[in-house]
């Protein structure tokens, strides 16, 4: 320990525990120019000595002393600041130790996944790229339109990958200023440098983000590999250990059976690699992986270490331009899409040329083929700066095969005169554009398309949002009580009609275990209007009145009302009323608001859970408990995590603090005794505990 470090350590020891936490929180924020914040995970559970070491590692000894003096001054600890200044009078003028970081030629490609998951802000990097004229406004908008930081990071990283090496160098310089500790962390954990770059399949899977990995696993499981365009015969010649592949091997991947079942659900990259090689063999696994990746990822991001770009030129297939010959007035054929196990991703298969409607999202597509789509959150602050607000979900599409020429996005407007304010946001890999609809029907906005990317409906902010009602819906979620003697709760959501019921249902089930209650949801709602809910028989409805605020929020499914039901209630009558007043507040105060019923339903509820206390059930509980007792603590946590990620999960909120006995009780309550046994055996197989699974099934 140097004298400077000893001085800093003593200054921190003089702080009380609350002040030390405050000091560490200040280090996580921007305090001084050219002194970036320290990542929170580096200071989590750090004591005084660990804090000094982290500061020295980040800023150097003299820089750490400067930062400490500034933070202590901001905290009002003048005595400590005076002591530091007296022992180092030139602390303001001392240079900061900062190692120079030089990028490798392909660092963005090699570290793509870690950059996407690690960057904390894109704005400083976008500013620098734009100052160097490497980025225009449309490209910047294609990054800023997303709300989630991971989506912004992905858009920026892939945008830089499509540019030349000069842009990647500027990106590295900007990142070294805005988040140098991320680069230091990446430099301390470089990609695996095996001879020849390591196994090809491992390198390909290593570039996938978590969302891309989920989509890839789903495609493999559902056997999407059939029907892919061919890969040229010389495209794997550059990969060590692989002989040339015939150009027609992927026209029809016959003899490549689907994975089947749910073997890849929630599997990590190493488990996915193992499953693929075990099922297809090393060579075929690479072929199928490449074929699928070329559909679900930008070509520039399918890279191998040591190469700037490793993209593939597909031989010209036979496109099927079916859309142009189809009658625009054809009645759509309704199809129920395949839904991912997590409930947030959809796959629509259109087997012949025609017009097809997704029964779960309301989307209509014209053409034929297979397309996967899911929603991503809007950045509403960015949209407001452009004069827009969301008028529907933002869909991200990936076309797996075939071609489509027209897309119908569902809207919720009721006044035809207001349709002129609807526009379509089209987000490509490097551009955001606002399109005028080709046609607007009573339920959809129609646009012609030449390919898939991101599409979503927007509405101008200029018209008053409360002028016209919109088509809305009322969703109900029932949360029964574990104790039959206690009341259960019913949650009521007010949403626009083009929100996704499937998504709301999945979110509520995972979050609290509340079950969706089937009831006719349609009604008309006025944005920013106050509503009142009444019902019988009920104990309490809270709040009494609520404003309809979710008319522009397509990823926040919060409840407007909570209804606490009477004990043993099997039916409840609910009525939603709009509270409308006159133009003058005095008349409203004297005579009250006028109430108009907009939604009225008789709701039938499922019977409360009755515990099964038969001898057979008790014996099964004991068997499951003895089986879970074989697991270590960390293995039990993995078991509970997989249990909460099933298609019909036990909610996370009831498993967080559950011990083995409680976990068994929750499974029996959810799946019955015999069903809990099957679920336990299934999860053991996912954990690769086949012996435990087989033994459980035999008993």
N, C-alpha and C positions, 0 to 999 in steps of 0.2 A: 504494500500500500504506500503510495507516494504522500508527500505532505499535503498537496492539494486535495487528494482524495480524503485524507484524514480530516482536513478542515471541513469539507462538505459533509462527511459522515457525522461529525460532531454537531453541525448546524441542524441536520435532520433529526438527530437524537434529542435535541432540545424541543422538538415539536411534540405536541400531544397527538395521540392516534388520529383524532378527527382532522387536525391540521395536516398530518402526513397524507391522509387520503385526499384532502383538498389540494395539496401540493402536486400529488400524482395526477389528479384530474386536470390541473393546469398544464402539465406536461403533454397531455393528450390533445391539447388545443394549440392553435397558432398563437404564439406569444411574441416572437421576434421575427423580423424579416430574415429570410435565409436559414431559419431554424425550424424545420418542419416538425409537426407534432409526432410524438412517439406512439406507435401502435398500442392500443389498449391491452392486447394480450401479452405484451412484453412487461407490463407493470402489474398485471393481475396477481394478487397475493404476494407482491414484492415487499420485503422489509426495507429498513433504511440502507443496509449495505447493498442489497440487490438493486435498489433504486439508484444509488451512486454508480454502481457498475454499469447499469443500463445507460445512464446519462453519459458516462465516459465513453462507452462504446459508440453512442450515436453522435456525440458532439466533440469528442476529444476532451482532455482534462481542462484546458483553458476555456473552451466553448461551454463545457458543462458548468464551470464556475460562473460564466456570464449568464447563462440561462437560469441558474439557481438564484442569483442575485435579482434578476428581473422578476421571477415568480414570487420570491419572498417579498419583494417590494409591492407587487400587486396584492398580496395577501395582507399587507399592513405590518409585516414583521420587520420594522426598521432596525431594531437592534442587531438582528442577524445580518442585514444588509450592510450596516456600518462595519461590522466585524469583518465581513468578506472584503469590503473596499479597503479597509485599513491594512489587511494582509496582502492585498493585490491591488495597488492603487491604479494600475494601468489596465484594469479588467475590461474597460470599454474598447480599448484599442488593440487588444490581443487578437490575433487571427484565430480562426476556428480550424481545427484539424479536420480535413475532409478529403478522403481518398478519391482519386479520380476513377471514374467508372467508364470503361470502354465497352461498347456493345459488340457482340459477335455479328457476323453478317446475317445470320438467320435466327437471332434471339427471339424475335416476335413469334415466329413460327414454332420454335422449339418450346417456348414458354406460354403459348396461347392460352391454354386452359388455366394456368396459374395467374396470368395477367387478368383474365376475365373474372376470376373469383377474388382476386386480391386488390385491385384498384379501388380506392375509396372515393375518387372524384374524377370526372372527365373534363370539367370546365377549364381548369388551367392548361390541360394538354390541348384541348380544342383551340384555346386562345393562341397558343404558340404556333400550332399548325396553320392557323388562319393568318397569323402575322407573317409567316414564311410563304404565304400564298400557295400552300399545299392543300387547302380546304376552302370550299365555297360555302355560301349560306345554305344551299339545299342539302349538301352533305352534312353540315352541322345539324340541321333540323332533323335529318334521318337518325341522328344519335339522341337528340334531346327529346324526341317525342315519347320515349319510353320512360315510365316512372321508376321501375326497379333498377337499382344500380347495376345489377348483373346484366340486364338487357342493354343498358347503355354501354357497359364495358365490352360486351360482345360486338355490338354494332361498330364501336370505335376500333377495336382490335382487328376485326375483319376488314374494315375500311382501310386501315394502314397496310394490311397484308396485300391488298390489291394494288397498292402504289409501289413506287420504285424504292431502291435502297436508301435514297436521300430522305424520303419521308420517314422511313423506319429509324434513321439516325436522329432526325429531329424529334420523333416520338420518344426515343430513349432519353434525349437531352431534357425534354419537357418533363418526363417522368422522374428523372433524377432530381429535378427541382421541386416538384410537387409531392413526390412520395419516394424519397431516396431509400427509406428503410425497407420498402417493398423490394427494390432492386437488390439491396444487401441481403435480404432474406432469400431471394431467389438465387443469388450468387452462392449462398452458403448451402443450398440444396439444388445443385444443377441436375439436369436430366441424366438418366442412366447412360453412361458411356461404355457400353459393352462392345466387344469386337464386332465390327460390321454394323454397329448401331443397335444391337439387340434384336430379339425376335420381331419380325415384321408385324405380326398381329398385335403384339403388345405396344409397338410404336403407334400403330393406327388408332388403337383404342385409347392410348394415353393422351391424344389430342382432343378427345371429346369432352365437352362440358357435361355436367350432370344431366341437363335436359336433353342434350344430344344423345347421351348414353341411354337414357330411358327410351327415347324414340327408336334408337338402333335396336335395343333389346326387344322392343315390341314388334318391330319389323321382322326380326329374325324369328321370333316366336310365331308370328302370324304367317310366315312363309311368303313375305313380300318379294323375295328374291326372284320369283318367277316373273318372266316378262320384262326383265331389264334389258336395256340396249347392250349390244356386245362390247367387250373390252378388247382392244387391239392386241394381236398376238405378241408384240414386242414390249408391252407396257410393264411386264414384270421382269424383263431381262436385266434391268439395272438393280434388282433386289437380289442380294447374295443368297445363293442356295436354291433359287427357283428357276426352273426351266421355262421356256416360252409357253404361253397359253394360246390355244386356238381362238381366233376371233369370234367364233360362234358359240363358245362355251356357255355364255350367259344369256343367249337368246331365249333358251328354255332350260332352266336348271333342273332337268329331269334327274331323278335319282338323288336329289338333295332333299330329304324329308324335312318337314318343319320340326322345330324344337318341340312344340306341343306343350300343353299344360302351362304351368307358371314357373318353370325352372329358373328363369332369369329375372323374375320380379325381385327388385331391391338387391340384386347381385352387384358387387363392385366390379372393377375392371379385371382384376386377376381371376375372379370366379367366372366372369363372362368369357375370358380367354380360355379357361380350362374347359368350360362347357362346350364352346365352339369346336375346339380341337378334339375333344372326346367324341362329339357327335358327328363331325364332318371329316376329321383328319386335318393336319396342318395346312396342306395345300388348298383344299377346298374351302377351309375356313377363311383363308386370305382372299380367295376369289369372291366369295359371297360378301365378305366384309367390305371390300372395295366397291362392289356393285351397289350396295346399300348406301355407303357413305357418299358416293357420287350423286345420290338423290337428296340426301338430307343435310348436306353441308356445302358451303362454298368451296369450289374446286381449289382455290388458293390456300385454304386452310387444311387440306389433306396433305400433310407434309411428312417428310422423313428427315432425320438429322443429317446435316451436311449438304442439304440441297436448299436453294432459295425457294423454289417452288417445285412441287412434285405433283403436277396436275396431269390429267389424262384427257386425250382427245378421243371422244367417242366416235366410232364409225357411224356414218349416217344411217340411222334406222329408217323405218317407214312410218312417218307421222300420219296421224289419223285426223285430218282437219274436219271433223264431223260437225262442228258447231255451225259452220256457214250454211249448211244445207238443211238445217232443222227449222221447223216452223216455230216462230217466236211465240205463237199463241197456243202451243201444246200444253195440255194439262200436266202439271208436274206429278211425277210418280213419287209417293212418299216412301222413304227408306229409313229404317232405324240403323244408325251407324254402330260400329263396334266402339266400345268405350274402354279406355285404359283402366287398369285395376285401381288407379288413384282417382279416377273419375274426372280428370281435367283435360283429357285428350281424346279426340274423336277421329275415326277413320271411316270414310264413306266410300263404298264400292258401287260404281255405276257400270253395270255389266254390258250395256249396249248404248249406242248414241241416243240421247234423249234429254229430257229436262227432269231433274231429280231434286226432291226436297228432303232435307234432313229433319227428321221428326223431333229431334232434341234441341236443335239450335234455331230452326226456322230458315236456315240458309238454303238457297236454291242455286243449283249449278247446271249449266247447259254444256253437254259434251259426253264423254265417256272415259272411264279409267278409275284410278284410285287416288284419293287425296286425304291427307291427314291435316287436322287443324286444331288449334287451341287458342286461348285468349291470353293477351299480355296487357298489363295495366297501362293506361294513358298517363302522361304527365300533364295534369290539368293546368298547372301553373304555366307551362310552356304554351299550351293551347290558348290560354287566356291572353297571352302576349301577342298571339296572332289573330285574336278576335273570335275565337271559337270555343265551344265546350262540347264534351262528348254527347252523342245522340245514339250510341250503341256501343257494343264491345269492339275492341281492336283485335281482329283475328289474324293469326299468323298461319299461313298455308304452306304445305309441302306436297307437291304433286309427285306421287310415286310412279305412276305410269299413265299413259293416255294423254288426252288433251281436252281442254275446256275453253270455251270462247265467251262465256257470259256468266256473271255472278249477280245474284239478287241478295241484297242485304236487308234484313227485316228492320222496319222502323216502327215507331209507336205514335206517330202524329195522327190527330183526328181531324184537323182542319186542313182541307186541301190547299187553301190559300197560303198556308205556312210551309208548304213543301218546297218553295223556292229558296228557303234558307238552309236546306240540307245539302251538304257536299260530302264527297267521299275522299278520305285521306288514303293515299296510296304510298306506302313506304317500301322502297326497294333497298338494295344493299348500299346504295350510295346517293339516295335522293328521296326527298319528300315532296309530293305534289298533291294539290287539291283539285279533284276532278268534279266536273258538273255531271250529274246523272244523265244517262241516256233516256231514261223514262222513270216516272214515279207512279207506282200503283197504290192501292189502298193499304197494302201491307209491306211492300218492298220498294227499295231503290235499286234500279237496274243499271249496270255498267257492262260494257264490253271489255274483255281482258285478252291479253296475249300470253300471259304467264301468271304464275302465282308468287306472291310475297306477303305483305301485310296490307289488309284493307279494313277500314272502319268508318262509321258514319259520324259526321260532325254537324253542328248547328251554329249559325252565327249568333254572337252574343248581343247583337243590336236589338232584336225584338224583345219585348218584355217576356220573361220566362213564365209568368203567371197569366198571360193573356188567354191562352187556350188550354183546355184539358188534353191529356195524352192518354193513350191506351195503357192502363196499368194492370197490376195483378197483386193479389193478396196471397202470400205464402204463409202456411202454418207449420210449426214444428212443435211436437209434443215430447216433453221430457217427463216420463213417469217417475214416481218416487220408488226407491227401493223398499221403503216401508209402506205397506198398504194402509196404515193408519194415518199417514201424512198426505198432504195434498200434492198434486202434480201441477206442472206448469205448461202453459201453452204460449208460444211466442209468435207474434204476428209481424210480418215484414211487408212493407209497402215498396214496390219496385216497378220500374217501367216494364212494359210487356215484352220487350226484346231482350231483357236480361235472361241469363241461362239458369233454368230451374235445376238442371243436373248439377251445375257447379255449386249453387247455393245448398242443395241437399247434401252433397259430399262434404262441404265445408262444415256445416252444422253437425253432421254425424261424427266427423273426426274431432271437432272441437269440444262438444259437450255430450255426444251420444243421443241428441234429440232426433226423433224420427219425423220424416216428412208426412204430413197428413193430407191425404187426397181430398181436395175440395175444388169446386169450380173457382178459378182464381180471377177471372176477367172482371174488370171494372174500369171506370174512367177516373183519373186522378189529376188534380191541378197542382203543378209545382208550387212550392212555398205556401200551400194552403194548409190551414189547421184542420185536423180531423179528430173525432171523438169515437171511442169504441165502447160499446155496451154489450152485456151478455148475461145470460141466466142458464143454469145456476152457476154462480162464480162467488169466490170469496173476495178477491181484490183484483182490480185492473189498474195497472200503473204504467205510464202516467195517465192522467185523465184525458189530456189532449196532447197531440203530437203533430209536428209539421212534416209534410212530405218533402224530404230533402234529398232522397236518393235518386232523384230523376236524372242525374248526370253521373252517377257513380256505379260503375259496372264491375267492381271488384271488392266492394265493401258491403257485405250482406248483414248489416246490423238490424236488430229488431226495433220496431217502433213502439210496440206494446208488449207487456207481459201480463198474462191472465193466470191467476192462481185459482185452480179449480177446486170445487168442493170434494171431499173425500168420497171415493167410489163413483165419481161422475162418469157416465158412459156417453152422454150426449150434452152438447152445449149449443145454445143459440147465440150467434154473434151478429152484431150489426155495426157497420162502419158508417159514420155520418160526417159530411163536410160541414164545417162551421163557417157560414157566410154572413157578413155584416153589410150594413148600408154604407154610404159614403161619409157619414158624419159619426164621429166617435161618441157624441152625446146620445144620439138615438140608440147606438149599440149598447151603451151603458144603461140606458133607461129600460129598453125593451129586450135586450139580449140579442144573441146571434141567431140567425135562421139556420136550422139543421136540415140537411138533405141526406137521405139514406143513399149511399152509393154502392154498398155491398152488404148482403144479408144472407147468411147460410146457417143451416143446421149441421153441426159437426159431430160425426160419430168417432169415438175414441176407442182405442184398443184397451182390452182389459188389463188391469194392473198385474204385474208379475206375481205369481204365486209360487213360492219355493217348493221344489220337489223333494219331499222328505221320505220317499220310499226307500226300502232297504237296498234296492238296486242302485238308486241314485247315490246314497251314502257310500256304498261300496266303490262306485266309480270316482267319487270325490277323493276318497282315501287313496285310490290307485294313482290318480293324477297328482295328488300332493306328494306321494312317495316318489313319483317320477321327477317332479320339479325339484325335490330335495337333492337330486343327483347333480344339479347345476350349481356352479359357483356363482357368486354375486354378479360378476360382470356378464356371465352367460345368461343369468336370469334377466338382466337388463336388456340384452339382445333379444331374448325370447319375447319380452313385453313390447319391444319396439316393433318386431315383426308382427305381433298380434295386433298392434294399432295401425298397421299398414295394409291389412287385408282389405278386400273389396267390401266385406261386411265387418268392419273393425270393432274392437272394444275401444271406446274413446280414450284418448291420451290422458284426459283429465282424471279418469278413474284409475289409471295404471301408474301414474307418476310416483305415488308413495305406497303402492300396493305391495304387500309381502306375498309369499307363496300361497298362503291360504286364501287371501283376498283375490289373488289372480285366478285361482281355481273357481272361487265363487262367481266371479264376473264371467268366466267362460261358460260355466253351467247355466248361469242366468241368460246369457246371450244365445248359446247354441244348443241347449239341453245337455244332459249328461253324456249321451252317446255322441252327439255332435262335438262336444268339447274334446272327447277322446280323439276323434278324427282330425280336428284342428291342431291339437297338440302334436300328433304324429306328423302332420304336414309341415309344421314349423320346424320340428326336429330334423326333417329331411333338408329343409332350406339351410339349417345350421350345420349340415353334413354330419349329423348324429344318427346315422342310419341304424345302428345297433339298437339305440334307445327307441327309435320309431318302430322297428320290427318287433321288439319285445312288447311294446305297448299294444300293438295291433294283435298280437297273439293272445293277449290276456282279455 
